[in-house]
Amino acid sequence: MSLRVKFILVIIVLSLAVICGYAIGTQLSAASASKMAASSCPGVMADIIQSAKGDVYKIDDPNYVEPDSYTLATYSVNGDEIVNPVFDQKIPNDLKDEQHDVVLQDEAWRIFTTLIPSEDRQMVAQYLVFTDGFENTLAAVDQTPNDLTHWIVEVDVADLKNKDAFLFTLTHEYAHLLTLNSSQVNIDEEVFNDPSNVSLLESKAAACAYYFTDGGCSHPDSYVNAFYKRFWVDINTEWKKIDALQYADDLNPYYAGLYNFYLAHQDQFVDDYATTHPTEDIAESFAYFVFSPKPTGISIRDQKILFFYKYPELVDLRQSILKGTCSTIH
């Protein structure tokens, strides 16, 4: 072997060693960063999970009446900024101060942008501030009527008082954006305009080769389709009988049915709210994925949380949300 060939081989070996060392170092660094994010404020994570616990569908007061909800302001979203607020004029006088508390409204928006990286919320076009009083509906998301590929993030600023529950709910609502946006689901305009039309929903579902979300046909490689196929196929028929009760005038049998369904399948759900719908189950499980330690059990409940770990992009997103959470609380 000539000296020239030996020299080239040495260079190749050294280059491969450098490349392998860089790759291993990158993986170790990512793993270390992930562990640091997950352990940087474990007390905060535990408090956030604790705030989500409770029996939503356990009926303590059969005469409970949902409080009135009022839209206070609607903003356009421009990157990280909220602009051009429109203030609703039809609100009670005692909400006027809250309506014009732009500092509080901006604080709620800043929490959302701190939690969710900008590249993961490009679908958000509007920010809506509403209130229905303390600790009723904390946040929600919806599509913009003029463009169903764009979404509205809705928050109740009265609920900023309970920061733990607010952070959990924002993460849950973001999971809807993550799993139901136009890259995941073919959004159906006809269903959007007539969401309570049961026969329409049934015909659309029958025409969908994959999981139909009640808002559109999911893509074959979507998160929600994979989640449904793995965790819902065996229980869907039983659940659908309960879900049909939501169209009655009296909702108590529906709520009782969901709670009893949860009790019968308690090892399969992170909490009873997750039984509402498969799309709520994946959103609730995602929030537990973010704020809970990685499960070591074998229950279906644990497997739902572990489901997200097989997607590297979601593990990275979890790290970003935890980092934002710790900075928000501290």
C-alpha positions as CSV (number, residue, x, y, z in Angstrom):
1,M,0.0,0.0,0.0
2,S,1.5,3.4,-1.0
3,L,2.1,6.2,1.5
4,R,-0.5,8.3,-0.4
5,V,-3.2,5.6,-0.1
6,K,-2.4,5.2,3.6
7,F,-2.6,9.0,4.2
8,I,-6.1,9.1,2.4
9,L,-7.3,6.2,4.6
10,V,-6.2,7.9,7.7
11,I,-8.0,11.1,6.7
12,I,-11.2,9.1,6.0
13,V,-11.0,7.3,9.3
14,L,-10.4,10.6,11.2
15,S,-13.3,12.3,9.3
16,L,-15.7,9.4,10.2
17,A,-14.6,9.6,13.8
18,V,-15.4,13.3,13.9
19,I,-18.8,12.8,12.2
20,C,-19.7,10.0,14.6
21,G,-18.5,12.0,17.5
22,Y,-20.6,15.0,16.5
23,A,-23.7,12.8,15.9
24,I,-23.4,11.1,19.3
25,G,-22.7,14.4,21.0
26,T,-25.7,16.0,19.4
27,Q,-27.9,13.1,20.5
28,L,-26.5,13.3,24.1
29,S,-27.0,17.0,24.1
30,A,-30.6,16.7,22.9
31,A,-31.3,14.0,25.5
32,S,-29.6,16.1,28.2
33,A,-31.6,19.2,27.2
34,S,-34.8,17.2,27.3
35,K,-34.1,15.9,30.7
36,M,-33.2,19.4,31.9
37,A,-36.5,20.8,30.6
38,A,-38.5,18.1,32.2
39,S,-36.8,18.4,35.6
40,S,-36.3,22.2,35.7
41,C,-39.5,22.9,37.6
42,P,-41.0,19.5,38.7
43,G,-43.0,21.1,41.4
44,V,-44.7,23.4,38.9
45,M,-45.4,20.4,36.6
46,A,-47.0,18.5,39.5
47,D,-49.1,21.5,40.4
48,I,-50.3,21.9,36.8
49,I,-51.4,18.3,36.6
50,Q,-53.1,18.5,40.0
51,S,-55.1,21.5,38.8
52,A,-56.5,19.3,36.0
53,K,-57.7,16.6,38.2
54,G,-61.4,16.4,39.1
55,D,-64.6,14.7,37.9
56,V,-66.0,17.1,35.2
57,Y,-69.0,14.9,34.5
58,K,-69.9,13.9,38.0
59,I,-73.2,15.7,38.6
60,D,-73.2,17.3,42.0
61,D,-76.0,19.8,41.1
62,P,-78.5,18.6,38.6
63,N,-79.9,22.2,38.4
64,Y,-76.6,23.8,37.4
65,V,-77.0,26.4,34.7
66,E,-74.1,27.4,32.4
67,P,-73.2,31.0,33.0
68,D,-73.5,33.6,30.3
69,S,-70.4,34.2,28.2
70,Y,-69.4,37.5,26.7
71,T,-66.9,38.4,24.0
72,L,-64.9,41.3,25.2
73,A,-62.4,41.9,22.4
74,T,-61.1,40.3,19.2
75,Y,-57.5,40.9,17.9
76,S,-55.8,40.1,14.7
77,V,-52.6,38.2,15.1
78,N,-49.4,39.4,13.4
79,G,-46.6,37.0,14.2
80,D,-46.0,37.4,17.9
81,E,-48.1,40.5,18.2
82,I,-51.9,41.1,18.6
83,V,-53.2,44.2,16.8
84,N,-56.3,46.0,15.8
85,P,-58.6,45.1,18.7
86,V,-62.4,45.2,18.1
87,F,-64.4,45.7,21.3
88,D,-67.8,44.2,21.5
89,Q,-70.4,46.8,22.5
90,K,-73.1,44.4,23.8
91,I,-71.7,43.6,27.3
92,P,-72.8,44.4,30.8
93,N,-71.5,47.6,32.3
94,D,-69.7,45.7,35.1
95,L,-67.4,44.1,32.4
96,K,-66.4,47.4,30.8
97,D,-63.2,47.7,32.9
98,E,-62.2,44.1,32.1
99,Q,-62.9,44.7,28.5
100,H,-60.4,47.5,28.3
101,D,-57.8,46.0,30.5
102,V,-55.3,45.6,27.6
103,V,-52.5,44.8,30.0
104,L,-54.3,41.7,31.3
105,Q,-55.3,40.7,27.7
106,D,-51.7,41.1,26.5
107,E,-50.4,39.0,29.5
108,A,-52.6,36.1,28.5
109,W,-51.4,36.3,24.9
110,R,-47.8,36.5,26.1
111,I,-48.3,33.3,28.1
112,F,-49.5,31.5,24.9
113,T,-46.6,32.8,22.8
114,T,-44.1,31.8,25.5
115,L,-45.5,28.3,25.7
116,I,-45.8,27.6,21.9
117,P,-42.9,28.4,19.5
118,S,-43.8,30.7,16.6
119,E,-43.2,28.0,14.0
120,D,-45.8,25.8,15.7
121,R,-48.7,28.4,15.7
122,Q,-48.7,29.7,12.2
123,M,-52.3,28.7,11.8
124,V,-53.4,31.2,14.5
125,A,-55.0,34.3,12.9
126,Q,-57.1,35.8,15.7
127,Y,-57.0,36.2,19.4
128,L,-60.4,36.5,21.2
129,V,-60.9,37.6,24.8
130,F,-64.1,36.5,26.5
131,T,-65.4,35.9,30.0
132,D,-67.9,33.6,31.7
133,G,-66.7,34.3,35.2
134,F,-63.9,32.6,37.1
135,E,-63.1,28.9,36.5
136,N,-65.8,28.0,34.0
137,T,-64.5,27.8,30.4
138,L,-60.8,28.9,30.7
139,A,-59.9,28.8,27.0
140,A,-61.0,27.5,23.6
141,V,-60.1,27.4,19.9
142,D,-62.2,27.6,16.8
143,Q,-61.7,28.1,13.1
144,T,-62.2,31.5,11.4
145,P,-65.4,31.4,9.4
146,N,-63.9,33.1,6.3
147,D,-60.9,30.7,6.2
148,L,-61.2,27.3,7.8
149,T,-57.4,26.8,7.6
150,H,-56.9,29.6,10.1
151,W,-57.8,29.4,13.8
152,I,-58.9,31.6,16.7
153,V,-57.3,31.3,20.2
154,E,-59.9,32.3,22.8
155,V,-59.1,33.0,26.5
156,D,-61.0,34.0,29.6
157,V,-58.7,36.6,31.3
158,A,-60.7,36.1,34.5
159,D,-58.9,32.7,34.8
160,L,-55.4,34.1,34.9
161,K,-55.8,34.0,38.7
162,N,-55.4,30.2,38.5
163,K,-52.2,30.1,36.5
164,D,-51.7,26.3,36.8
165,A,-55.1,25.5,35.4
166,F,-54.7,28.2,32.8
167,L,-51.4,26.7,31.6
168,F,-52.9,23.2,31.4
169,T,-55.9,24.4,29.4
170,L,-53.9,26.5,27.0
171,T,-51.7,23.4,26.3
172,H,-54.9,21.3,25.8
173,E,-56.4,23.8,23.4
174,Y,-53.1,24.1,21.5
175,A,-53.3,20.3,21.0
176,H,-56.5,20.8,19.0
177,L,-54.6,23.2,16.7
178,L,-51.8,20.6,16.5
179,T,-54.0,17.7,15.6
180,L,-56.9,19.3,13.7
181,N,-55.1,21.9,11.5
182,S,-55.2,21.6,7.7
183,S,-52.0,19.6,7.5
184,Q,-53.7,16.9,9.6
185,V,-57.4,17.0,8.6
186,N,-59.2,17.9,5.4
187,I,-61.5,20.4,6.9
188,D,-65.1,20.2,5.7
189,E,-66.9,23.5,5.2
190,E,-70.3,21.9,4.9
191,V,-69.9,20.3,8.3
192,F,-68.5,23.5,9.8
193,N,-71.6,25.4,8.7
194,D,-74.0,22.7,10.0
195,P,-72.3,20.9,12.9
196,S,-75.4,19.5,14.6
197,N,-76.7,17.8,11.4
198,V,-76.3,14.1,12.5
199,S,-77.2,12.7,9.1
200,L,-74.7,14.9,7.4
201,L,-72.0,13.8,9.9
202,E,-72.8,10.2,9.3
203,S,-72.7,10.5,5.5
204,K,-69.3,12.3,5.7
205,A,-67.9,9.7,8.1
206,A,-69.0,6.9,5.8
207,A,-67.2,8.6,2.9
208,C,-64.0,9.0,4.9
209,A,-61.4,6.2,4.6
210,Y,-59.7,7.3,7.8
211,Y,-60.8,8.7,11.1
212,F,-63.6,11.4,10.6
213,T,-63.2,14.0,13.4
214,D,-66.7,15.5,13.1
215,G,-64.9,18.4,11.4
216,G,-63.3,16.6,8.5
217,C,-61.6,13.5,7.2
218,S,-58.2,13.0,8.8
219,H,-55.1,12.3,6.7
220,P,-53.8,8.7,6.9
221,D,-50.5,9.8,8.6
222,S,-52.1,12.3,10.9
223,Y,-51.7,12.1,14.7
224,V,-55.4,11.8,15.3
225,N,-55.9,9.0,12.8
226,A,-53.0,7.0,14.4
227,F,-54.4,7.7,17.9
228,Y,-57.9,6.7,17.0
229,K,-56.8,3.4,15.3
230,R,-54.7,2.5,18.3
231,F,-57.0,3.4,21.2
232,W,-60.6,3.9,20.1
233,V,-61.6,1.2,17.6
234,D,-62.6,-1.3,20.3
235,I,-64.7,1.2,22.4
236,N,-66.2,3.4,19.7
237,T,-69.5,1.6,19.3
238,E,-70.2,1.7,23.1
239,W,-69.2,5.4,23.3
240,K,-71.3,6.4,20.3
241,K,-74.5,5.4,22.1
242,I,-73.6,7.8,24.9
243,D,-72.5,10.5,22.5
244,A,-75.9,10.5,20.8
245,L,-77.5,11.7,24.0
246,Q,-75.9,15.1,23.7
247,Y,-78.6,16.1,21.2
248,A,-81.4,15.8,23.7
249,D,-82.9,18.8,25.6
250,D,-81.9,17.3,28.9
251,L,-78.1,16.8,29.0
252,N,-78.0,15.1,32.4
253,P,-78.2,11.6,30.9
254,Y,-75.4,12.5,28.5
255,Y,-73.1,13.7,31.3
256,A,-74.0,10.8,33.5
257,G,-73.3,8.4,30.6
258,L,-69.9,9.9,30.0
259,Y,-69.0,9.6,33.7
260,N,-70.1,6.0,33.9
261,F,-68.2,5.3,30.7
262,Y,-65.1,6.7,32.3
263,L,-65.6,4.6,35.4
264,A,-65.9,1.5,33.3
265,H,-62.7,2.3,31.4
266,Q,-60.8,4.3,33.9
267,D,-57.5,2.6,33.1
268,Q,-57.8,3.9,29.5
269,F,-58.3,7.7,30.1
270,V,-56.2,10.3,31.8
271,D,-59.4,11.8,33.2
272,D,-63.1,11.8,32.6
273,Y,-63.1,14.8,30.3
274,A,-61.0,12.8,27.9
275,T,-64.1,10.6,27.3
276,T,-66.0,13.5,25.6
277,H,-64.6,12.7,22.2
278,P,-61.6,11.1,20.6
279,T,-60.3,14.6,19.7
280,E,-60.7,15.7,23.3
281,D,-58.9,12.5,24.4
282,I,-55.9,13.2,22.2
283,A,-55.8,16.8,23.4
284,E,-56.1,15.9,27.1
285,S,-53.5,13.1,26.7
286,F,-51.1,15.6,25.0
287,A,-51.4,18.0,28.0
288,Y,-50.6,15.1,30.3
289,F,-47.7,14.1,28.0
290,V,-46.3,17.6,28.4
291,F,-46.6,18.0,32.2
292,S,-46.3,14.5,33.5
293,P,-43.1,12.5,34.0
294,K,-42.7,9.8,31.3
295,P,-44.9,6.8,32.3
296,T,-43.4,3.4,33.1
297,G,-46.7,1.5,33.3
298,I,-48.5,-0.7,30.8
299,S,-52.1,0.6,31.1
300,I,-53.8,2.1,28.0
301,R,-53.8,5.4,29.9
302,D,-50.0,5.3,30.1
303,Q,-49.7,4.1,26.5
304,K,-51.7,7.2,25.4
305,I,-49.2,9.4,27.0
306,L,-46.3,7.4,25.6
307,F,-47.9,7.6,22.1
308,F,-46.5,11.1,21.7
309,Y,-42.9,10.1,22.5
310,K,-42.6,8.2,19.2
311,Y,-42.7,11.6,17.3
312,P,-39.4,13.4,17.7
313,E,-41.0,16.7,16.8
314,L,-43.5,16.4,19.6
315,V,-40.7,15.5,22.1
316,D,-39.0,18.8,21.0
317,L,-42.3,20.7,21.3
318,R,-42.7,19.3,24.8
319,Q,-39.3,20.6,25.8
320,S,-40.2,24.1,24.4
321,I,-43.5,24.2,26.3
322,L,-41.9,23.1,29.5
323,K,-39.2,25.7,29.1
324,G,-41.8,28.4,28.5
325,T,-43.9,27.1,31.5
326,C,-41.0,27.3,33.9
327,S,-40.2,30.9,32.8
328,T,-43.8,31.9,33.0
329,I,-44.3,30.6,36.5
330,H,-40.9,31.9,37.8
